[in-house]
Amino acid sequence: MTLERKAQLARQLVAIIFELTSAGEVPTDVMPVEQPKKPVEMLTLKESLDIIPGLSMHTLRQLVLQGKIKSVRCGAGVRGKILIAKNELLSYFES
């Protein structure tokens, strides 16, 4: 395909799109654009305590150990930090 043919096709596509959008029509077979996912906000145990008033460190650790609140341990061994997704923490206490 030559460069001139590509330019001609591009002009035709732009004309068709302009015609559709100016007429207020939206094609139904076009896939919606996915929005980029928001990054997950992770909290340490101490930061989690600031969000939920009245929650003790012991209770929070127990919930994590029981698997009721999903968490990730970052670092080596038992000395690694426990991180909790903020949305997981909030959804547990909202239910």
All heavy atoms as an XYZ file, in Angstrom:
734
protein
N       0.850     -1.162      0.000
C       0.000      0.000      0.000
C       0.901      1.233      0.000
O       1.823      1.330      0.796
C      -0.899     -0.023      1.250
C      -1.886      1.109      1.285
S      -2.980      1.101      2.722
C      -3.957     -0.317      2.467
N       0.576      2.128     -0.874
C       1.414      3.320     -1.015
C       1.052      4.351      0.055
O      -0.011      4.290      0.680
C       1.224      3.961     -2.401
O      -0.110      4.440     -2.500
C       1.522      2.964     -3.513
N       1.949      5.293      0.199
C       1.751      6.358      1.176
C       0.536      7.219      0.808
O      -0.234      7.625      1.681
C       3.025      7.218      1.267
C       3.058      8.257      2.354
C       2.876      7.627      3.719
C       4.373      9.020      2.313
N       0.360      7.451     -0.485
C      -0.796      8.248     -0.941
C      -2.110      7.524     -0.623
O      -3.078      8.140     -0.194
C      -0.679      8.512     -2.453
C      -1.815      9.328     -3.022
C      -1.988     10.686     -2.365
O      -0.978     11.324     -2.001
O      -3.150     11.117     -2.207
N      -2.135      6.205     -0.803
C      -3.351      5.416     -0.508
C      -3.655      5.454      0.994
O      -4.814      5.567      1.399
C      -3.161      3.973     -0.992
C      -4.320      3.073     -0.710
C      -5.513      3.408     -1.587
N      -6.585      2.461     -1.302
C      -7.853      2.796     -1.222
N      -8.245      4.029     -1.464
N      -8.764      1.908     -0.941
N      -2.640      5.355      1.820
C      -2.822      5.423      3.268
C      -3.396      6.780      3.669
O      -4.313      6.860      4.496
C      -1.497      5.190      3.994
C      -1.003      3.777      3.945
C       0.305      3.641      4.679
C       0.865      2.240      4.571
N       2.157      2.099      5.264
N      -2.884      7.845      3.073
C      -3.375      9.192      3.374
C      -4.830      9.333      2.943
O      -5.643      9.943      3.638
C      -2.491     10.231      2.698
N      -5.164      8.761      1.797
C      -6.530      8.834      1.294
C      -7.479      8.099      2.241
O      -8.554      8.612      2.561
C      -6.592      8.227     -0.109
C      -7.963      8.253     -0.734
C      -7.989      7.520     -2.076
O      -7.044      6.814     -2.429
N      -9.069      7.690     -2.815
N      -7.086      6.921      2.699
C      -7.910      6.158      3.632
C      -8.069      6.906      4.961
O      -9.155      6.921      5.547
C      -7.309      4.774      3.872
C      -7.428      3.787      2.713
C      -6.663      2.502      3.033
C      -8.881      3.465      2.428
N      -6.999      7.519      5.421
C      -7.054      8.280      6.665
C      -8.030      9.448      6.534
O      -8.821      9.719      7.450
C      -5.665      8.774      7.044
N      -8.000     10.144      5.399
C      -8.930     11.257      5.172
C     -10.377     10.767      5.142
O     -11.273     11.400      5.687
C      -8.584     11.979      3.871
C      -7.368     12.900      3.981
C      -7.232     13.815      2.767
N      -6.982     13.091      1.517
C      -5.771     12.706      1.084
N      -4.696     13.018      1.783
N      -5.641     12.047     -0.044
N     -10.601      9.610      4.528
C     -11.948      9.053      4.475
C     -12.430      8.685      5.876
O     -13.593      8.939      6.217
C     -11.979      7.821      3.569
C     -11.863      8.139      2.101
C     -11.779      6.876      1.254
O     -11.553      5.783      1.763
N     -11.952      7.044     -0.058
N     -11.560      8.097      6.664
C     -11.928      7.736      8.037
C     -12.264      8.962      8.867
O     -13.246      8.978      9.609
C     -10.805      6.938      8.706
C     -10.681      5.483      8.295
C      -9.428      4.864      8.896
C     -11.903      4.707      8.736
N     -11.464     10.004      8.747
C     -11.720     11.238      9.484
C     -13.052     11.833      9.052
O     -13.844     12.298      9.885
C     -10.555     12.241      9.288
C     -10.932     13.607      9.821
C      -9.298     11.732      9.963
N     -13.346     11.808      7.762
C     -14.609     12.344      7.267
C     -15.792     11.543      7.811
O     -16.807     12.117      8.227
C     -14.623     12.339      5.738
N     -15.658     10.228      7.860
C     -16.732      9.375      8.383
C     -16.935      9.630      9.876
O     -18.068      9.773     10.345
C     -16.426      7.885      8.107
C     -16.516      7.594      6.612
C     -17.382      6.984      8.885
C     -15.997      6.226      6.224
N     -15.855      9.713     10.614
C     -15.950      9.970     12.060
C     -16.581     11.328     12.319
O     -17.450     11.479     13.177
C     -14.566      9.853     12.721
C     -14.099      8.391     12.704
C     -14.596     10.374     14.155
C     -12.674      8.182     13.126
N     -16.163     12.338     11.568
C     -16.723     13.670     11.728
C     -18.219     13.657     11.427
O     -19.026     14.256     12.130
C     -15.999     14.672     10.821
C     -16.526     16.065     10.945
C     -16.241     16.837     12.058
C     -17.337     16.595      9.951
C     -16.738     18.111     12.175
C     -17.843     17.872     10.058
C     -17.548     18.637     11.176
N     -18.594     12.941     10.375
C     -20.000     12.864      9.983
C     -20.828     12.183     11.075
O     -21.916     12.638     11.413
C     -20.107     12.087      8.666
C     -21.493     12.066      8.063
C     -21.483     11.318      6.733
O     -20.557     11.512      5.932
O     -22.427     10.536      6.528
N     -20.317     11.111     11.644
C     -21.032     10.397     12.703
C     -21.172     11.237     13.967
O     -22.229     11.279     14.584
C     -20.333      9.080     13.028
C     -20.469      7.966     11.999
C     -19.600      6.785     12.389
C     -21.912      7.539     11.874
N     -20.081     11.889     14.367
C     -20.117     12.657     15.606
C     -20.930     13.928     15.462
O     -21.588     14.351     16.405
C     -18.705     13.002     16.093
O     -17.999     13.688     15.061
C     -17.950     11.760     16.506
N     -20.923     14.545     14.312
C     -21.711     15.770     14.135
C     -23.192     15.459     14.023
O     -24.031     16.285     14.340
C     -21.232     16.551     12.914
O     -21.438     15.800     11.742
N     -23.539     14.253     13.600
C     -24.942     13.863     13.504
C     -25.463     13.353     14.838
O     -26.647     13.086     14.979
C     -25.104     12.785     12.433
N     -24.589     13.206     15.819
C     -24.997     12.733     17.139
C     -25.093     11.225     17.241
O     -25.542     10.696     18.241
N     -24.695     10.513     16.213
C     -24.749      9.060     16.232
C     -23.457      8.509     16.823
O     -22.376      9.020     16.592
C     -24.915      8.514     14.817
C     -26.192      8.936     14.150
C     -26.249      8.439     12.719
O     -25.481      7.531     12.359
O     -27.056      8.972     11.961
N     -23.611      7.464     17.588
C     -22.449      6.787     18.138
C     -22.504      5.336     17.691
O     -23.512      4.666     17.896
C     -22.452      6.858     19.687
C     -21.261      6.124     20.275
C     -22.466      8.305     20.144
N     -21.447      4.844     17.059
C     -21.464      3.449     16.609
C     -21.586      2.507     17.804
O     -20.966      2.719     18.842
C     -20.125      3.261     15.904
C     -19.460      4.584     15.881
C     -20.234      5.529     16.693
N     -22.410      1.474     17.679
C     -22.630      0.542     18.788
C     -21.600     -0.580     18.816
O     -21.459     -1.249     19.834
C     -24.030     -0.083     18.679
O     -24.151     -0.730     17.408
C     -25.101      0.969     18.831
N     -20.905     -0.789     17.724
C     -19.950     -1.892     17.679
C     -18.543     -1.487     18.127
O     -17.621     -2.291     18.058
C     -19.886     -2.495     16.275
C     -19.440     -1.482     15.234
O     -19.536     -0.277     15.507
O     -19.005     -1.906     14.157
N     -18.380     -0.282     18.603
C     -17.067      0.186     19.048
C     -16.884     -0.199     20.515
O     -17.769      0.023     21.331
C     -16.945      1.720     18.883
C     -15.622      2.215     19.424
C     -17.114      2.096     17.432
N     -15.769     -0.785     20.829
C     -15.477     -1.200     22.201
C     -15.197      0.022     23.066
O     -14.513      0.936     22.638
C     -14.255     -2.128     22.228
C     -14.459     -3.424     21.493
S     -15.661     -4.475     22.291
C     -14.805     -4.873     23.786
N     -15.714      0.050     24.297
C     -15.416      1.177     25.174
C     -13.944      1.156     25.591
O     -13.326      0.096     25.684
C     -16.321      0.937     26.387
C     -16.619     -0.514     26.358
C     -16.584     -0.923     24.913
N     -13.410      2.325     25.834
C     -12.014      2.440     26.237
C     -11.920      2.125     27.717
O     -12.664      2.674     28.528
C     -11.484      3.867     25.955
C     -10.060      4.011     26.436
C     -11.593      4.166     24.480
N     -11.021      1.218     28.076
C     -10.831      0.882     29.482
C     -10.082      1.990     30.195
O      -9.087      2.507     29.684
C     -10.028     -0.419     29.625
C     -10.867     -1.649     29.552
C     -10.079     -2.875     29.955
O      -9.302     -2.811     30.911
O     -10.247     -3.884     29.274
N     -10.572      2.346     31.360
C      -9.883      3.333     32.172
C      -8.711      2.652     32.865
O      -8.814      1.502     33.300
C     -10.838      3.913     33.229
C     -12.009      4.657     32.636
C     -11.570      5.897     31.873
O     -10.619      6.554     32.261
N     -12.258      6.195     30.797
N      -7.587      3.360     32.977
C      -6.462      2.747     33.672
C      -6.818      2.508     35.131
O      -7.529      3.301     35.751
C      -5.342      3.785     33.533
C      -6.017      5.052     33.170
C      -7.304      4.693     32.503
N      -6.357      1.396     35.649
C      -6.648      1.047     37.034
C      -5.878      1.961     37.980
O      -4.743      2.321     37.708
C      -6.272     -0.405     37.312
C      -7.131     -1.389     36.561
C      -6.740     -2.793     36.901
C      -7.597     -3.793     36.153
N      -7.214     -5.161     36.450
N      -6.543      2.310     39.057
C      -5.889      3.129     40.068
C      -4.900      2.257     40.838
O      -5.173      1.082     41.102
C      -6.910      3.705     41.037
C      -7.850      4.698     40.412
C      -8.816      5.240     41.441
C      -9.780      6.211     40.806
N     -10.770      6.680     41.783
N      -3.756      2.814     41.211
C      -2.827      2.020     41.998
C      -3.425      1.717     43.376
O      -4.182      2.515     43.930
C      -1.593      2.921     42.116
C      -2.068      4.292     41.821
C      -3.265      4.156     40.943
N      -3.100      0.567     43.890
C      -3.602      0.146     45.195
C      -2.813      0.872     46.276
O      -1.580      0.861     46.264
C      -3.467     -1.380     45.363
C      -3.934     -1.819     46.736
C      -4.239     -2.090     44.269
N      -3.531      1.501     47.189
C      -2.866      2.199     48.296
C      -2.661      1.202     49.436
O      -3.614      0.618     49.946
C      -3.724      3.369     48.768
C      -3.031      4.216     49.808
C      -3.843      5.427     50.201
O      -4.878      5.702     49.559
O      -3.447      6.107     51.153
N      -1.406      0.997     49.780
C      -1.057      0.053     50.833
C      -0.729      0.811     52.118
O      -0.114      1.871     52.084
C       0.145     -0.804     50.415
C      -0.083     -1.608     49.149
S      -1.408     -2.808     49.260
C      -0.637     -4.075     50.223
N      -1.146      0.242     53.247
C      -0.933      0.864     54.542
C      -0.174     -0.079     55.463
O      -0.361     -1.294     55.419
C      -2.279      1.193     55.198
C      -3.255      2.052     54.416
C      -4.607      2.063     55.120
C      -2.725      3.448     54.262
N       0.657      0.489     56.314
C       1.274     -0.303     57.373
C       0.231     -0.513     58.463
O      -0.854      0.075     58.438
C       2.510      0.414     57.965
O       2.072      1.626     58.575
C       3.552      0.687     56.905
N       0.549     -1.339     59.451
C      -0.398     -1.573     60.535
C      -0.679     -0.284     61.299
O      -1.824      0.016     61.643
C       0.135     -2.653     61.477
C       0.235     -4.059     60.880
C       0.790     -5.032     61.911
C      -1.088     -4.534     60.360
N       0.350      0.517     61.555
C       0.162      1.770     62.289
C      -0.703      2.745     61.499
O      -1.566      3.419     62.066
C       1.511      2.414     62.616
C       2.285      1.662     63.676
C       3.591      2.355     63.993
C       4.373      1.550     65.007
N       5.660      2.170     65.342
N      -0.511      2.828     60.194
C      -1.339      3.705     59.362
C      -2.785      3.223     59.342
O      -3.721      4.027     59.307
C      -0.788      3.771     57.939
C       0.543      4.478     57.828
C       1.200      4.324     56.469
O       0.840      3.390     55.719
O       2.073      5.152     56.159
N      -2.974      1.905     59.387
C      -4.325      1.341     59.407
C      -5.053      1.711     60.687
O      -6.261      1.956     60.678
C      -4.259     -0.179     59.277
O      -3.644     -0.544     58.070
N      -4.329      1.762     61.798
C      -4.941      2.130     63.073
C      -5.438      3.563     63.059
O      -6.424      3.898     63.724
C      -3.948      1.936     64.228
C      -3.516      0.498     64.507
C      -2.481      0.456     65.620
C      -4.713     -0.361     64.855
N      -4.764      4.442     62.308
C      -5.189      5.835     62.218
C      -6.506      5.975     61.462
O      -7.277      6.896     61.711
C      -4.116      6.683     61.525
C      -2.840      6.792     62.343
O      -2.908      6.602     63.570
O      -1.784      7.066     61.743
N      -6.774      5.058     60.538
C      -7.978      5.144     59.711
C      -9.204      4.629     60.463
O     -10.289      5.189     60.350
C      -7.781      4.365     58.397
C      -6.742      5.093     57.557
C      -9.076      4.191     57.641
C      -6.414      4.400     56.281
N      -9.025      3.557     61.252
C     -10.141      2.960     61.987
C      -9.992      3.308     63.465
O      -9.182      2.698     64.169
C     -10.172      1.419     61.808
C     -10.116      1.021     60.339
C     -11.376      0.820     62.514
C     -11.311      1.430     59.524
N     -10.736      4.276     63.945
C     -10.601      4.660     65.356
C     -11.090      3.553     66.286
O     -12.066      2.869     66.000
C     -11.470      5.910     65.481
C     -12.340      5.925     64.285
C     -11.707      5.075     63.243
N     -10.392      3.363     67.369
C     -10.773      2.363     68.359
C     -10.224      0.972     68.095
O     -10.423      0.067     68.902
N      -9.555      0.782     66.983
C      -8.988     -0.523     66.643
C      -7.624     -0.666     67.307
O      -6.805      0.241     67.260
C      -8.846     -0.648     65.122
C      -8.320     -1.961     64.572
C      -9.278     -3.098     64.876
C      -8.108     -1.855     63.079
N      -7.408     -1.800     67.956
C      -6.118     -2.014     68.618
C      -5.168     -2.769     67.691
O      -5.596     -3.457     66.759
C      -6.304     -2.805     69.911
O      -6.670     -4.145     69.620
N      -3.887     -2.634     67.978
C      -2.863     -3.324     67.190
C      -3.054     -4.839     67.289
O      -2.927     -5.556     66.304
C      -1.467     -2.915     67.665
C      -0.336     -3.556     66.898
S      -0.224     -3.020     65.184
C       0.616     -1.476     65.397
N      -3.376     -5.312     68.485
C      -3.560     -6.752     68.694
C      -4.707     -7.281     67.825
O      -4.568     -8.308     67.150
C      -3.836     -7.042     70.171
C      -4.118     -8.492     70.437
N      -3.133     -9.451     70.442
C      -5.283     -9.149     70.663
C      -3.673    -10.644     70.673
N      -4.977    -10.477     70.818
N      -5.823     -6.575     67.827
C      -6.981     -7.006     67.031
C      -6.655     -7.003     65.548
O      -7.001     -7.939     64.818
C      -8.186     -6.089     67.310
O      -8.461     -6.109     68.708
C      -9.407     -6.541     66.536
N      -5.973     -5.966     65.093
C      -5.611     -5.880     63.687
C      -4.678     -7.023     63.289
O      -4.867     -7.655     62.252
C      -4.958     -4.534     63.389
C      -4.611     -4.250     61.936
C      -5.850     -4.357     61.049
C      -3.987     -2.882     61.801
N      -3.699     -7.309     64.126
C      -2.786     -8.429     63.834
C      -3.543     -9.754     63.782
O      -3.263    -10.608     62.936
C      -1.670     -8.498     64.872
C      -0.625     -7.428     64.706
C       0.498     -7.640     65.734
N       1.480     -6.584     65.640
C       2.508     -6.605     64.798
N       2.681     -7.615     63.992
N       3.372     -5.603     64.782
N      -4.502     -9.941     64.685
C      -5.286    -11.175     64.695
C      -6.124    -11.311     63.427
O      -6.228    -12.398     62.863
C      -6.190    -11.233     65.939
C      -5.426    -11.421     67.235
C      -4.601    -12.703     67.223
O      -5.094    -13.786     66.876
N      -3.329    -12.589     67.586
N      -6.725    -10.215     62.984
C      -7.509    -10.248     61.756
C      -6.643    -10.609     60.551
O      -7.063    -11.349     59.666
C      -8.198     -8.900     61.529
C      -9.312     -8.544     62.512
C      -9.739     -7.100     62.321
C     -10.485     -9.486     62.365
N      -5.419    -10.093     60.544
C      -4.487    -10.415     59.451
C      -4.073    -11.881     59.528
O      -4.072    -12.598     58.519
C      -3.262     -9.472     59.499
C      -2.170     -9.974     58.579
C      -3.668     -8.057     59.134
N      -3.734    -12.359     60.728
C      -3.300    -13.752     60.883
C      -4.425    -14.739     60.547
O      -4.180    -15.815     60.012
C      -2.810    -13.995     62.308
C      -1.458    -13.368     62.655
C      -1.157    -13.546     64.137
C      -0.353    -13.983     61.821
N      -5.659    -14.371     60.853
C      -6.804    -15.236     60.554
C      -7.216    -15.176     59.085
O      -8.061    -15.936     58.638
C      -7.989    -14.840     61.430
C      -7.758    -15.121     62.897
C      -8.822    -14.482     63.783
O      -9.805    -13.921     63.290
N      -8.628    -14.572     65.088
N      -6.625    -14.245     58.342
C      -6.929    -14.122     56.924
C      -8.212    -13.364     56.635
O      -8.693    -13.373     55.506
N      -8.766    -12.702     57.640
C      -9.996    -11.937     57.429
C      -9.710    -10.638     56.687
O     -10.582    -10.116     56.003
C     -10.672    -11.654     58.763
C     -11.181    -12.923     59.425
C     -11.871    -12.642     60.724
C     -12.383    -13.940     61.333
N     -13.014    -13.698     62.626
N      -8.511    -10.120     56.843
C      -8.053     -8.963     56.086
C      -6.821     -9.404     55.306
O      -5.842     -9.860     55.908
C      -7.713     -7.768     57.007
C      -8.960     -7.310     57.764
C      -7.138     -6.625     56.200
C      -8.714     -6.192     58.744
N      -6.883     -9.289     54.001
C      -5.760     -9.716     53.166
C      -4.581     -8.775     53.365
O      -4.751     -7.560     53.491
C      -6.158     -9.740     51.700
C      -7.208    -10.770     51.393
C      -7.595    -10.735     49.950
C      -8.744    -11.684     49.692
N      -9.227    -11.566     48.324
N      -3.387     -9.354     53.385
C      -2.190     -8.556     53.609
C      -1.016     -9.137     52.833
O      -1.088    -10.249     52.321
C      -1.852     -8.511     55.097
O      -1.525     -9.809     55.562
N       0.060     -8.345     52.804
C       1.298     -8.767     52.153
C       2.433     -8.464     53.119
O       2.461     -7.409     53.741
C       1.511     -7.973     50.838
C       2.834     -8.317     50.205
C       0.383     -8.214     49.884
N       3.349     -9.400     53.230
C       4.516     -9.161     54.082
C       5.680     -8.788     53.181
O       6.060     -9.537     52.291
C       4.862    -10.377     54.912
C       5.994    -10.118     55.903
C       6.282    -11.317     56.779
N       5.222    -11.629     57.698
C       5.076    -11.089     58.909
N       5.943    -10.196     59.329
N       4.100    -11.453     59.686
N       6.228     -7.608     53.404
C       7.363     -7.125     52.627
C       8.619     -7.190     53.484
O       8.640     -6.680     54.587
C       7.136     -5.682     52.178
S       5.761     -5.521     51.066
N       9.620     -7.787     52.946
C      10.860     -7.924     53.696
C      11.122     -9.383     54.004
O      10.337    -10.265     53.668
N      12.219     -9.620     54.665
C      12.647    -10.989     54.931
C      12.081    -11.504     56.250
O      12.130    -10.833     57.274
C      14.167    -11.057     54.965
N      11.523    -12.707     56.208
C      11.106    -13.406     57.416
C      10.048    -12.701     58.236
O       9.225    -11.951     57.734
N      10.100    -12.959     59.546
C       9.099    -12.406     60.455
C       9.331    -10.935     60.736
O       8.480    -10.276     61.314
C       9.068    -13.197     61.783
C       8.608    -14.620     61.541
C      10.412    -13.180     62.459
N      10.473    -10.411     60.352
C      10.774     -8.993     60.567
C      10.228     -8.089     59.462
O      10.291     -6.878     59.575
C      12.292     -8.786     60.668
C      12.932     -9.482     61.836
C      12.888     -8.583     63.022
N      13.587     -9.203     64.124
C      13.284     -8.987     65.372
N      12.320     -8.153     65.684
N      13.944     -9.590     66.331
N       9.675     -8.670     58.403
C       9.158     -7.877     57.298
C       7.894     -7.120     57.695
O       7.152     -7.533     58.586
N       7.664     -6.008     57.045
C       6.481     -5.202     57.334
C       5.242     -5.864     56.752
O       5.273     -6.439     55.669
C       6.611     -3.806     56.724
C       7.477     -2.883     57.492
C       7.330     -1.475     56.936
C       8.120     -0.543     57.821
N       7.861      0.848     57.521
N       4.154     -5.727     57.478
C       2.860     -6.196     56.984
C       2.161     -5.007     56.359
O       1.998     -3.963     56.994
C       2.019     -6.783     58.129
C       2.700     -8.026     58.710
C       0.618     -7.120     57.634
C       2.026     -8.587     59.932
N       1.758     -5.160     55.106
C       1.046     -4.102     54.394
C      -0.363     -4.574     54.075
O      -0.573     -5.717     53.662
C       1.776     -3.726     53.108
C       3.189     -3.171     53.266
C       3.802     -2.907     51.898
C       3.178     -1.896     54.093
N      -1.313     -3.662     54.259
C      -2.726     -3.965     54.029
C      -3.239     -2.997     52.977
O      -2.964     -1.799     53.036
C      -3.532     -3.793     55.332
C      -3.006     -4.733     56.408
C      -5.009     -4.023     55.076
C      -3.599     -4.483     57.770
N      -4.005     -3.503     52.023
C      -4.630     -2.636     51.026
C      -5.722     -1.823     51.715
O      -6.533     -2.356     52.463
C      -5.219     -3.459     49.893
N      -5.718     -0.527     51.480
C      -6.667      0.368     52.147
C      -8.100     -0.016     51.844
O      -8.951     -0.032     52.741
C      -6.401      1.812     51.711
C      -7.244      2.821     52.422
C      -6.889      4.234     52.005
C      -7.714      5.274     52.736
N      -7.338      6.645     52.333
N      -8.382     -0.372     50.589
C      -9.760     -0.745     50.235
C     -10.199     -2.035     50.926
O     -11.360     -2.191     51.263
C      -9.932     -0.830     48.719
C      -9.018     -1.827     48.081
O      -8.156     -2.416     48.731
N      -9.162     -2.015     46.799
N      -9.269     -2.970     51.164
C      -9.588     -4.206     51.887
C      -9.956     -3.894     53.333
O     -10.917     -4.428     53.875
C      -8.383     -5.160     51.880
C      -8.114     -5.818     50.569
C      -9.072     -6.946     50.278
O      -9.572     -7.585     51.224
O      -9.330     -7.172     49.085
N      -9.182     -3.019     53.956
C      -9.413     -2.644     55.347
C     -10.780     -1.983     55.495
O     -11.567     -2.332     56.363
C      -8.298     -1.697     55.823
C      -8.397     -1.217     57.252
C      -8.103     -2.339     58.220
C      -7.420     -0.069     57.477
N     -11.060     -1.024     54.628
C     -12.324     -0.298     54.707
C     -13.515     -1.197     54.406
O     -14.545     -1.119     55.075
C     -12.304      0.898     53.767
C     -11.301      1.996     54.126
C     -11.301      3.085     53.058
C     -11.587      2.588     55.492
N     -13.370     -2.087     53.430
C     -14.485     -2.967     53.083
C     -14.778     -3.970     54.205
O     -15.932     -4.338     54.436
C     -14.224     -3.707     51.781
O     -13.148     -4.608     51.926
N     -13.749     -4.406     54.946
C     -13.971     -5.339     56.068
C     -14.804     -4.669     57.151
O     -15.732     -5.246     57.699
C     -12.650     -5.833     56.649
C     -12.850     -6.739     57.833
C     -13.186     -8.081     57.650
C     -12.751     -6.264     59.133
C     -13.410     -8.910     58.727
C     -12.977     -7.094     60.215
C     -13.297     -8.410     60.006
O     -13.530     -9.235     61.078
N     -14.484     -3.426     57.482
C     -15.183     -2.755     58.567
C     -16.492     -2.125     58.123
O     -17.308     -1.762     58.970
C     -14.265     -1.715     59.221
C     -13.223     -2.354     60.096
C     -11.928     -2.502     59.666
C     -13.560     -2.856     61.334
C     -10.974     -3.112     60.448
C     -12.625     -3.483     62.140
C     -11.328     -3.616     61.693
N     -16.741     -1.995     56.835
C     -18.043     -1.514     56.360
C     -19.089     -2.601     56.378
O     -20.267     -2.333     56.535
C     -17.913     -0.951     54.945
C     -17.229      0.381     54.898
C     -16.998      0.877     53.480
O     -17.320      0.147     52.522
O     -16.486      1.996     53.333
N     -18.652     -3.852     56.241
C     -19.630     -4.958     56.195
C     -20.049     -5.431     57.561
O     -19.678     -5.009     58.576
C     -19.071     -6.142     55.418
O     -17.896     -6.623     56.054
